[in-house]
Amino acid sequence: MALVNGKPAVTLSFQDRGLSYGQGLFETLRIAGGKPLLWEAHLQRLLRGCQRLHIPAEGLQTALQEDLEQLPVVDQAVLKILVTAGCGGRGYTLPTDIQSTRILQQLPFPDYSDNPGLRGIQARWCNLQLACAPALAGIKHLNRLEQVLARAEWNDPSVQEGIVCGADGYLAEGTMSNLFLVYDGRLMTPDLSLYGIAGIMRNYLIELAASVGIKTETGQYTRAELLAADEVFFCNSLIGIWPLAQLDDQTFIPGPVTRRLQGLLKENYC
């Protein structure tokens, strides 16, 4: 099911600035037990993104709540929310009166029956490097071409994620996930002030880790540091935590920190 500005629809104006220029944002949430998980965190990131992209957000929270009430109540699903700068004429100049567009999609939850969270996944290095763009770093804007091109580098279904670095050579994230390393019982996750998405699950795991005394460091890390890590895992709002099991010829074993965080997630993310 899809709603555009609160009404069932399957089309969008060709003049929409989200389509023409990527001036928009999106959030992908997991629905469990009929409710969107970590709703407030997703909403606040969306509102911050609107401010950065000069998209008026007055009344947006109320409108989204009303939209959600129209969706069928399901036990398990994916909710995708897009907010764009609405329709405008040709050219980059912002319209004088921006009327944003809201799009909500409720989609089937992916089939993870092969249990990647338990056994871990195989990943690869991506050749593509993320451009340093601090004005856009952290937010989930609609221009995902770098991720599309990085994901296009392989077709092997046994490889479930790719690791992307920034143009400065440091680790950034996965093509669809955030990245954590574990060293001596502490978490390390790449700094995302120049590129990448500051994931909701990433932030939630940092909070959960702190609640049980596991410290998290944010910084600039190299490929060599990833290869030397005790544990490595990927995360996002749909997959939860997927441990890294194989990267090229190197094998990783999901360790105690990863397993503890998975346990905390199982207890709290529902």
Rosetta blueprint (number, residue, H / E / L):
1 M L
2 A E
3 L E
4 V E
5 N L
6 G L
7 K E
8 P E
9 A L
10 V L
11 T L
12 L L
13 S L
14 F L
15 Q L
16 D E
17 R H
18 G H
19 L H
20 S H
21 Y H
22 G L
23 Q L
24 G E
25 L E
26 F E
27 E E
28 T E
29 L E
30 R E
31 I E
32 A E
33 G L
34 G L
35 K E
36 P E
37 L L
38 L L
39 W H
40 E H
41 A H
42 H H
43 L H
44 Q H
45 R H
46 L H
47 L H
48 R H
49 G H
50 C H
51 Q H
52 R H
53 L L
54 H L
55 I L
56 P L
57 A L
58 E L
59 G L
60 L H
61 Q H
62 T H
63 A H
64 L H
65 Q H
66 E H
67 D H
68 L H
69 E H
70 Q H
71 L L
72 P L
73 V L
74 V L
75 D L
76 Q E
77 A E
78 V E
79 L E
80 K E
81 I E
82 L E
83 V E
84 T E
85 A L
86 G L
87 C E
88 G L
89 G L
90 R L
91 G L
92 Y L
93 T L
94 L L
95 P L
96 T L
97 D L
98 I L
99 Q L
100 S L
101 T E
102 R E
103 I E
104 L E
105 Q E
106 Q E
107 L E
108 P L
109 F L
110 P L
111 D L
112 Y L
113 S L
114 D L
115 N L
116 P H
117 G H
118 L H
119 R H
120 G L
121 I E
122 Q E
123 A E
124 R E
125 W E
126 C E
127 N E
128 L E
129 Q E
130 L E
131 A L
132 C L
133 A L
134 P L
135 A L
136 L L
137 A L
138 G E
139 I L
140 K L
141 H E
142 L L
143 N L
144 R L
145 L H
146 E H
147 Q H
148 V H
149 L H
150 A H
151 R H
152 A L
153 E L
154 W L
155 N L
156 D L
157 P L
158 S L
159 V E
160 Q E
161 E E
162 G E
163 I E
164 V E
165 C E
166 G E
167 A L
168 D L
169 G L
170 Y L
171 L E
172 A E
173 E E
174 G E
175 T L
176 M L
177 S L
178 N E
179 L E
180 F E
181 L E
182 V E
183 Y E
184 D L
185 G L
186 R E
187 L E
188 M E
189 T E
190 P E
191 D L
192 L L
193 S L
194 L L
195 Y L
196 G L
197 I E
198 A L
199 G L
200 I H
201 M H
202 R H
203 N H
204 Y H
205 L H
206 I H
207 E H
208 L H
209 A H
210 A H
211 S H
212 V L
213 G L
214 I L
215 K L
216 T E
217 E E
218 T E
219 G E
220 Q L
221 Y L
222 T L
223 R H
224 A H
225 E H
226 L H
227 L H
228 A L
229 A L
230 D L
231 E E
232 V E
233 F E
234 F E
235 C E
236 N E
237 S L
238 L L
239 I L
240 G E
241 I E
242 W E
243 P E
244 L E
245 A E
246 Q E
247 L E
248 D L
249 D L
250 Q E
251 T E
252 F L
253 I L
254 P L
255 G L
256 P H
257 V H
258 T H
259 R H
260 R H
261 L H
262 Q H
263 G H
264 L H
265 L H
266 K H
267 E H
268 N H
269 Y L
270 C L
